[in-house]
Each structure stands twice: as C-alpha cells, then as structure tokens.
Amino acid sequence: MQRLIISLLVLLLNSSLFALSAFSQPKFAKKVQKAMFSLNTYGKDGNLLHQGTGFYVGPDGDAIADYRLFKGAYQAKVTDAAGKTFDVDCILGADDSYSIVRFKVDTKGNSVLSPVAAPQHKGGTVYAVNTESNELKYGIAAVADTSMIKGEYVYYALSSAVDEKLLGGPVFDEKGLLVGIMHSTIADKSYVLDVHFKDTLKISAIMSSSANVALNNIFIPKGLPETAEEALVYLYFKSKSASDAEYIDMTNRFVAAFPQNAEGYMRRATPLIDLQRFDEAEADLQKYLTLVEDKAVGNYNVGSAIFNKLSFQPEPAYDKWTHDVAISYMDKAIEFNRAKNIDEKEKQAHEAQFMIQKALILRGKKDCDAAIAIYEELNKRNKMPSYFYAISLAQEARGDSALACIAPLDSAIAMYSEPLPTEAGEYIIRRGKLLANAGRYRDAVKDYNKYSYLNNSRMNSTFYYERAQIEINARMFQQALDDIDKAIEISPRVPLFHFEKASLFLRVGNYDECIESCNNTIMLNPDIIDAYRLLGYAQLQKGDKEAGRKNLQKAIDMGDENAKVILEKYL
C-alpha cells in the first residue's frame, strides 16, 4: 500500500517536486540535518558571492557542495544546524563539468552522512533535501533512468523537475542513506550525481587540464596530495608559480600533515627567507637538520640556503648567517660525507660537489685565492674543463688581467678533441669576451664565430649586436654591417640596433643609409638624443643645411653639447 501511495504521489508531481513540508517528514530528517550546513562564499572584496548548502561526507570537516557556489570565491564560511559558524579551510578537489567541489571545514567531530553501498534502481524512491534558514526543504521523486560516468559512478535521471532551491543539496534513499548531490534540472527531469564521485576529487601532483581550470577558478587555499612523496612533487611544481604567501600556506599544511618529514621544513624556509622572516627560517633549517637522514646532504642544503640569501638578498643583514657560517656547513657536509659507508666513487663525487659550493661561497666572500686553491685541488684529483672555467671566473673576480683569465680557458678547451662538442661553447664565448677586453678583436671574432657554429647559427639578436661591436673595433665593417642587419631582422623594434647601424654607415661615409637608420631609430624612440645629432650631421654632409640645423638644434635642446660644437663648426 505504501508503495502505491508513493507511486501516485510521483504521478501527481509530474513536472515538479512536492515540498514534503505538506506531509510528514521522513524519519531520517532530523538525523541528516546535523550533517548539513548553510554555506556562504565571498569575493575578493569580502562581499557575499553566493549562498547555498553543503554537507559533511567525512570526519574532520570533509564536505561537498555545488561547485557553482565556489567559483570565483576567495573565502567561505559554513553555519551548521546548531548555529555554529566555521571557516572553509581549503579545497580538496573540484570538477566543474559535474559541478561538485570537495573541501575541508575547520572543524572536528562533525556528523557525517552515510553513503549508500549500492546504486539505486529504476523506479526507486529518493528524497531531495536542502536547508534554508535552518529549516529543512525536501521533495520526493522516482529514479527514471541511470547512466554511468567513467564506468564507475552513477548519474541518475529523476522522474520530475526539481525546485531550484533543492539544487546542490543531498539526495537520500528511503533509509536516509546518501545517494548523491542534486546536480541540475533540464526540461522536466532532474539529475543526481553519485556521492561516490567525490572520491575522484583529489589534489594530485600532476592534475588534468580540466581539474586545473576548475581549481584555478577558486581562490581559497588548496589542500595537498595524500602521500608525502606526491605532496613534495606538488610543492615543487607550485613553487614555480605560487606567491610566497601561497607557498608558505602549502608548506604549513605539509608540515602539519607530515611533521617528521624533513623536506617540509627546508621547503618552508625558502619563502620565509624571501619574506625576511629570518628567525623562523633559521628555526626551520635547524629542525630540518635534526630530521634529515643524510647529514652530509642536509648540511650542504642549509649552507646553500644561507649562501643564496647572502647572494641574492644581502640586505637586510642577518647576523646568524654569514659567509663563514655557510662555509662551516660545507665543511660539516664534507666531514659527514667522508664518514659514510658508501661506494668510494660516489663519495668522491659528493665531496667534489660540496667543495665546489664551498669555493663559490669563498668567492662570494671575496677570498678568491682560497676558491682558486679548491679548484686546483679538484683538478689534481680529476681534471675537468669546468674547474678551469671556474678558475678563470675567480681570477677575474680577483682583478687579474684579461689575458691571465684566458689561460685557464685555453686549458679547458684543449681538453676537448676536434670537432668541438656543443658543451665547449660556454668556454669559447667567455674566451671571446675576454679577448675583446684585451684588445685582441680579430681573435675574439674567431671565438664568436666558433660559438655560433657550435650552436648551428641559431643565435639571438644580442649575440649579433655584440659580435658587430667587436668587428667594428677590428675594422671588419662589412661583417659588422651584416651582423647589425641580422640583429635587426630578429628584433626589428630595438632602437639601439638601428642607431648602431646609423653610426656604422656614418663611419664609412654612407650618409643616405645613415639618415634612413637615424629616422628609424627616432621613429622607435624619439628620446634618443644621439640619433638627432647623427641625423643632423649626416644631413649637413649631404648639403641639406636647413634639415641639418633643425635636427642639431633638437639635440641641443635635449641637452647634447656635442651637437652644439658641430653646429658652431659647420654653420
């Protein structure tokens, strides 16, 4: 008889759900209400964005709601049936296609809705429930049809259209077990998404593009993957794009979830340093050292973090971190490494890495002699081109002559056999720059040519500009013009390149081309004073005194004293 009554009710509903407030409440109504809450989301300006309903599906604040409530939100709060209000702590996953979001509320001991174990069958009765001002709203319908999502989750079509106030609310079977979330209404039917679909809503190290889009449209902090290993990978990727504040929030979550994992403290120290919160960063570095298993690597990482601060953020100073302190960590790293019971070859490779970092710190301290001594010691153990290159850099930092700095580069390049490999290019281009500094311009051009050859002539405009400057000094004017033209071809809107071309044409007496290049320079940047002086001078040489006077006067008005000398001399 009861089934007959329900069937008749469903027929009467036709295109809309009855509000069950006209009938007796289902037995489970008060019980499920404890696990439901009203939800408010807020925009960037703090103003109310959306209001709706959510419900707990797990302990410690694990909840779901309609994704549409969260899109564009920067903050969210929930108010439970007892009138208590809690913040939404973080987003645990989202799917905009099926309009569902999983999130964590900052609460514990919450009531939880129990999910059904098996899918509902066609003809089965379901109850749609929602809450408005702590008053339950509910409706009844029959399952008209079912389809599958990802071959695992059910998408229910109900026999009638739902009242809009019930969208996003939970849907139950006759026993009060959670079937799903009310998803949408299309024409005369409503649709329910299987509650178990929430299990797909997870933060993972490598997200699908659709998941990323859904999450990126919510500006509330995100949770982390469930395992420490995957969470560390996730943190690595996020470190490339997240702000310091966002990244610290992520690392705070990691440390809270995995307090015995050393890596979380090291990861958190980095943005703390950027934000000049040095005492907190120092505490994290020391905690990292107590937890990390490989003390050699741990001391190396701490010393490197301190050195990075000294190199890239020297001010404000932090008295606990100096070059000597960073060096002491490298010495400890070397000491711990020597005590390791590992393969000797691996041990030597680690020690070389630590010694190289120590040499870099010594160079940062301006103790170039000690840095060079380390590289020479490494060369005695295992001669490497990179060590000769490092010696050249240290010599330059010490103030040695360009020719002295070239010698170790010759040694580095000599270690390679012909034809030279691509990796030799960085040594060759550095030698070319030093040769130019030493006034050996034609030899410098040869190294620039070798570097271009090793890179299959795929060079940027800066390279061609630099080589042109050296070629001009070597009086290789045609080659310089070719390189300037190449630079302009690659970067046609750089005024400097056009101005250099004008200067070169003026040098060789080609006034027509000089005038054209000056005009191109001024068109791109009308504030380049030198361009007006060159233009005026070239016009005078062409016999166009009126135009020449005008442009020289323009340069004078802009503060060019040289233009004044030219004007007085020729006019």
N, C-alpha and C positions, 0 to 999 in steps of 0.2 A: 504493500500500500504506500509506504514512504517513497519508494522509487517512482510510483505512478504520480504522486503529488509533485515530486521534483521535476519529472518529465513535463507535466502540464505547465509548471512554472516556466520552464525553459521555452516552451512554445509561446507562452504569453509574452516573454521578454522580447522575442522577435529581433529587433534591431538595437536594443539597449539592455543594460543590466539593471535589474531591480536593486534599489537600495534596501539592504536587509534590515535596516532600522524599522521597516514596516512589519517585520516578522521577528521571531525570537532569534536572539544571537546564537551563532554556533557555539558549542560547548568550549571550544578552544580559544574563543575570542579574547578573554582576559589574559590567558597564558601567553599568547603570541604578542599581545600588546606590550609586554615587558621587554621584548627584544626589538621593538620598533622605536623609531625616534623621528622627530621632525628635523629637517636639515636646512640650514641657511648657508649660502655661499656668497662671497663678497669679491668685488672687483679690486683693481689696483688702487683706486681712490678710497677704498674702505666702505663704499656704498653697497647696499644689498643688491646682489646679482640675480639669484634665484632662490625659491623656496620649494621644498618638496619633502619626500620621505626616504628614509633608508632603514636598513635592518641589519642586525648582527648575524653573521653566519659562522663565527668562530670566537674563541676566547680572546681576552686581552684586546678588545676593540676591533677585531676583524669584521669588516662590514662591506655591504654593497649598496649601490643606488644607481639611478639612471645617470648615464654619462652626461646628458644634456644639462644637468644641474651644475656640473663641474667645469664645463667648457668655458675658458676664459677666467676661471676663478683663481684668486691669489690667497684666499683664506676660506675656511669653512668651519662651522660650529654645529653641534647636534644638541638637541634637548630631548631627554628621554621621558618615559611615561611618568616618572617621579618628579619631573620638573628640573632635573639637574642638567647643567649645560657643560659640554666638553668640547675641546678643540679637535679638529681633524689633524692628526699628527703628520701623516704622509700618505702618498698614493702608492698602492701596491701593484696596480696594473689597470689597463683601460683598453676598451675596444669601442671605437666609435661606430663601426658597422652595425653592431648589435646593441649599441647604446647602453653599455654597462661599465661601471667603474668599481674597482675594489680598493678599499682604503683602510687605514688604521686610525681609530679614535683613541685619544689619550685617556683611556680608562681601563680598569681591570675588574674582573668579577662580573662582567655583564651577562645577562641572559642570552641564550643562543637559540635560534630557530633550527629545528632538526630537519634535515632533508629527507625526502622520500628515497627509498632504496631502489625502487623500480619505476620505470616510466608509466604515466597514466595511459589508459587505453581509450580508444574512441568511445564516446558516449559516457565516459566517466564524469562525475561532477567535481567542479573546482570552485573555490571561493577566492575572489579578488578582494584584498583588504588594503585600506590606507588609513591614515590618521590626519585629522585636521583639527587644530587647537585641542589636541589630546582626546578628541572624540573619534571613535572608530567609524570608518565608512567602509561598507563592504557590499559585494554583489555576488551573484551565483550564475554559473554558466556550465555548459557541457562541452567536452572536447569533441570538436567536429572532425579534426584531421591532425596528422602528425607528419613531420619530415625530419631529416637528420642533418646536423651540422658537423662537419669533419668526421662523419661516420660514427660519432660517439655521443653527441648531445642532441636532445630532442627540441624541436621548435613546434609548439602547439598552436593550432588554429582553433579558436573557440567559436561557439555557435552564434554569438551575438557581439555587437559593438560595445565597448566599454565606455563608461563615463570618463571623461578626460581626467577627473580628479583621482582616478584609480591608477593612472599610468605611473610606472616606476615603483609601484607597491608590490608586496609579496603576494603570491598566489599559493593556496593550500589545497590539499585533498580533504576528504571528509573527516579524517582523523587529526587534522591540524598539522600534518607534516608538510614541509615546504616543497612545493613543486617547482617554482621559478619566480621570475620577476616579470611583471606586466610590461611588455615591450612597446606595443603600438596598436593602433586601430586603423584598419584600411577597409573602406566601404562598410559592409555590415558584419564584419568579423573583427575579433581582437586576437592578438598574438602574444604568447608567453614564451620567454626564453628559459630553458632548462637551468635550474640553480647550479647544477654541476659544471656549467660553462665557466663559473667563477674560477675553477681550477686552472684554466688556461691563462688567467690574468696574473702574470708574474713579471717581475723585473728580471731581465737576464742580461748577461754581458754583451751579447750581440742580439739586438732587437730587430724584428722585421720593420720594414719601412712604414707599414700601416700602424704598427704599435708605437713607433717613434712619433708619428704625426699625432696620434691620439694623446700620448703623454705630453708632448710638447705644447699642446693647446691647454694644458692645465699647469698653472704656475705655483701650485702648492708643492712643497718638497717631496721628492720621491724616495721610496724605500730602496733596499738593496737586494740583490740575489740572495738565495737562501744559504748557499755554501760560501765559506771564506775564500776558497780558490776562485770561484766565479765572481764574487764581490770585488776581489782585488783587480781582476781583469776589467770589470765595470768601472772601478775607480780610475784605472789607467786611462780608459777612453774618455771618461768625463773630465779628467784633468786638463784635456786639450781645449775644452770649450766652456766649462763652468767657471763662474766668478769665484774669487777666493771665499766669499761668504757661503756660496752654494757648496763648494768643495769641502769646506770645514764641516758643514752640516752632514755631508755624506760620510766623512771620516769619523765624526762623532757617533753616527749610527753604527759604523763598522766597529769602533772600539767598544761600544755598548753591547753589540751582538757577539763580538769575539775578543773579549778582554785579554786573553792570553796570546793573541796573535801579535807578534812584534811589529809586523809590517804596518799595521794600522797607525801606530804612534809615529813612525817615520813619515808616512804619507800625510799625517795631520800637521807635522812640524813644518813642512814646506810652505803651505799658505799662511801659517801663523807667522813665519819669518817675513813673508811678503807684507803682512799687515802690521809688522813691527811689534808683535806681541812676543818679545824675545824670551821672557821668563817662562811663559807657557811652552814655547818651542823647546827651550832647554830641558824642561821637565819631561816633555815627550821623548826627546833624544835620549835622556838618561833611562827612561822606562824601556825604550827600545833596546838599549844596550843590556839591560838586565834580562830581557826575554829572548833576544836573538840567540839562536843556537851557534851559528858560526861567528865567533867573536872577532875573527880577523876581518871578515866582510863587514861586520857591524861597526867596528872602529873606522874602517875605511869610509863607510857611508856617512858616519857622523862627522868625520873630518872634512869630507867633501861638501856636506851641507853647510858647515861653517865657512869653508873657503868660498862657496858660491855667494854667501851673504857678504863676505868681505869684498868680493869682486864686483858684484852687481848692485849691492846696496850698502856702500861703505858708510853712508850717513843715514840715520844716527848711529854712532858707535855703540857697541855693547861690550862692556869691559870683560865679560866672561869669554868672549870669542875674539881671539887674536890669531895672527898667522902662526905664532909659536904654539898656541893651543891646537890649531888644526894640524900642525906638524907632529905634535905629540901623539895625536890619534893615529897618524900614518905610521909612526914608529911602533905603536902598540899593534897595529894591524900586521906589520912585518914580523913582529915578535910572535904573535899568536900563530901566524901562518907557518913560521919555521918549526913550531911545536906540533903541527898537525901530522897525523899518521896517514898520509895520502901519497899517491904516486909522485915521485920526485919531479917529473916533468911538469905535472900540474902545479906543484908547489912553486916551482921556479917561475911559471907563467903568472901566478898570482902575485909573487913578490915583485916581478917586473912592473905589473900594473900599479902596485902600491908605491913603488919607487918613482914611477913616472908622475903620479899625483903629488908626491912629496916635492918633486922637482918643480912642478907647476906652482905649488904654494910658495916655495923658496923664491921663485921668480916674481911672484906677487909681492913678496916681502922685499924685493929689490936685492936679494942675495943671489945675484946671477952666478957668481963663482961657485957657490955650493950647488946650484942647479946644474951647471955645466959638468961639475965633478960627478954627479949622479949619472948623467947621460954617458959620460966617458966610461964609467964603471959598467954600465949596461952594455956598452959597445964591446968591452973586453969579454963579457960573458957570451954575448950573441949579437954580432954586428948587424944593425938594421938601418935602412935608409931613413926611417922616421926619427931615429936618435940623432943622426947628423942634422936633419931638418930642425929638430928641437934645439940643438946646439947653436945653429945659425940664429934662431929666434932669440935665444938667451944672450948671444953675443950682441945682437942689435939692441936689446934692452939694456945691456951694459954700456952701450955707447961706442962699440967697436966700429971701425970703418966699414964701408960697404964692401970693399974688396976682402976684408977679413971675414965678413959674414958669407961671402960667396964660396970660400974654400970648403966648408963642410957640405955645402950643396953639391959641389963638384964631386965630392966623395960619395954622396948619396946617389947621384945619377950614375956614377961609374959602377955601382953595384948591379945595374941592370944591363942586360945584353941587348944588342940591336936585333930587330926593331924594338924600340922602347914600348913598354906597356902603358896603358892609359893612366895607371896609378902614379907613374913618374911625372905626370903633368903638373901636380902641385909644386914639385920641387923645381921644375923648369920655369914655371911662370914666376915663382919667387925670385929665382936667379935672374930672370929677365928684368924684374923691377929693380933689383939691386944693381945690375949692370947699368941701367939707365941712371940711377942715382950716382953712380961712379963716373958718369960721362961717357961710358962705352956704348954709345947709342946703336951702332950697327950690330954689335954683338947682342944687345938687348932685343933688337928687332928679330934676329935669328931665333932667339928663345921664344918670343911671342909667336913666330911662325910655326915652330915645333909644337907649341902648346895647341895652336889651332888645328894642326894636322892630327894630333893625338885625339882631339875631340871631333874629328870629322868635319871641321869648319863650321860646327853648329855653335856659334858664339853669339853673345848678346851685344847690344849696341855699345855698352860701356867698354867692352874689350876693344872694339874697333876704334873708339874715340881715344883710348889710352895708347893704342899702337900708333895711331896717327900723330899724337903728340911727340912720341919718340922718333917717328920717321921725319917729322919736321926738324927736330934737333939734329938728325942725321943728314939733313938736306936731301931727303928722299921724297921730294914734293909730289910727284905723281902717285907714288904709293900712298902718301898721306891723304891726297885728294880721294883716291879710291876708297880708303877706309872711312873717311868722313861721309862719303856718299852712301856707303854700306850702313853706317850708323843711322843716317837719316832715313834710309829705306826701312830699317827695322823700327825706328822710333821717330816718325816724321814730325811730331809735335814737341820735340825738345828744343827750345830756343838756342841753347848752348851749342848744339851741333851746327845749326845754321850760322851762328856767329863765328864759330871756328872756321867754317868753310869760307865765309867772307874774309876773314883775316888771312887765310891761306891764299885766296885769289889776289888780295891786295899785295901780299908779299911778292907774288910772281907778276904783278902788273896787269892782271886781267880785271880791269875796272868795271866792265859791264856785268860780269858774273859776281863781282864783289857787291855791286849795287843791288842786284837781284837778291843775293843772300842776306844782305842787311835788311831789305824790305821784308823778307820772310821772317827774320828774327823779330823785327818790330811788330809785325802782324801777330806773332805768337805771344810776345811780351813787350808791350810798349814802354816798360820801365827800365829797359837795359840801356843805360846811358852810352856805353861804349859803341853801341850799334849806330847811334846818331853821329858820333864823331867819325867813325869809319865811313859811313854813308856820305857825310858832308865832304870829307877829304877825297873820296873816290869821285864824287861829282865835280869837285874843283879840278881834279886831274883830267876829267873829261871835257872841261871848259864850261860846265854849267854852273857859273858863279852864283846865280840867284838861288838855285836849289841848294848848292853847297853852303852858302851863307846861312840859309834858313835852318838847315839841319845842324850846323855847327853851333848856331845860336841856341837851338833847342838843347843841345848837350851842355852848353854853358849855363843856361837857365836851370838845368838839373844839377849843376854843381861840378862840371868837368873843367878843370883848369887846363888840361892838355888841349882841349878844343879851343880855348881862348888863345893859346900860343899859336895854333895853326891858323886861326882866323886873322890874327895880327900879322903873321908872316906872309900869307898869300893874298890878303885883301887889304 
